[in-house]
Amino acid sequence: MSIAPAPAFDPWQRAFIADPYPAYAGLRAQGPVTYFEPTGQWLVPHYDDVRALLRDRRLGRTYLHRFTHEEFGRTAPPAAHEPFHTLNGNGLLDLEAPDHTRIRRLVSLAFTPRTVERLAPTITRLAEDLVAGFVADGGGDLVAAVAEPLPVAVIAEMLGVPEADRPLLRPWSSAICGMFELNPTEETARRAVDASVEFSSYLRGLIARRRRDLGDDLISALITAHDDEDRLTEQEMISTCVLLLNAGHEATVNTTANGWFTLFRHPAELARLRADPAGLLPTAVEELLRFDTPLQMFERWVLDDIEVGGTVIPRGSEVALLFGSAHRDPARFDRPDVLDLGRTENPHLAFGAGIHYCLGAPLARLELVASFGALLRRAPELRLTTEPEWNPGYVIRGLRELLVEV
Ligand code: HEM
């Protein structure tokens, strides 16, 4: 008997982006790590390895706290890219200890569970209003009408970005996020650099206004946050605000749209959810985050030699942790390819693990429960009208639009 070869891991192919799961199964069968020549990365497809490496301090989101580019065997990015790297490199997601520890502590003083809980009624109201408008229109593009505006409005509201300026956020964010895809082109880099310059200058102005006139928003809280006389520098403030604004909506938009697409393709599970939304929504949201996770891959630099399943991966290498594959690993999940909205044993990694664990996870969960809940109640017959297309990005994976009627 001959076994058909598994489809290749090819993150630039539309068919792969639409359904990467057969290729992941092939990678898992191949072994604990596979070297991927086109990006020069070690692909890690098994759950236990992904989870362990997220917590392993021999890896880092940056290496610059320990080595120069040359010492690490890499070349420095072109000087023209500097605005992007300065912006990105001063936000907590791309820092390691001790800077990460210090900034995360300061940001956590402002971004507290209480701040998030206080927002719950606002989030519910925003979701209900958006969905009511969408239903009154008879449907349309769920991405543009609900999935996107809700998290953008919430994070902008938290940071105190005036309503008139909010349309600027999404284009800046997507230009910057282009750099997180694999092997970004020079054109992508140019757009990210322009957006970094404009976004930084916009925030510099907003922060200056808040310094003169503190409010009860997150920027004001970041200005006053201090810990043993330690405060965020101006650049750290700007980078943190950009990170919060971008991370605060990108994945939530995609979880909402990808999640509804998953539900439409699993009508029995959708019917089950419609029959008991209040009872099933909390586990359903977790299952949608597992089943078609919005962030498919996270990268780490290897700061000291590690061994994964018998293969030594030397210092200077890069590993690509495949969240989407980890979530379908039968060694960890019972019937991983089955969508079970009532799944209770569900230790998915959608929000990461270790020191970079998502700061916004409670907020994202609130938003997802609010928007799925509002749509389930107000649009009980919501259905897909057109097969959607995927955006070209693989790392941040989402639908271009999701056309539905009510
Ligand atoms: C469904 C929605 C979301 C998903 C799936 C998600 C996922 C993640 C993941 C996987 C990480 C860790 C990355 C790594 O280890 O390399 C992360 C970090 C982060 N997320 Fe989220 N996120 C979501 C929503 C949010 C929201 C709403 C915010 C709001 C502010 C947010 C803010 C952050 C921040 C600030 C970090 C960096 C934490 C650090 O480096 O210490 N995220 N997120």
Residues whose N, C-alpha, C, O or C-beta is under 5 A from the ligand:
A	BS01	HEM	L92 L93 R104 L244 A247 G248 H249 A251 T252 T255 F298 L349 A350 F351 G352 A353 I355 H356 Y357 C358 L359 G360 A361 L363 A364
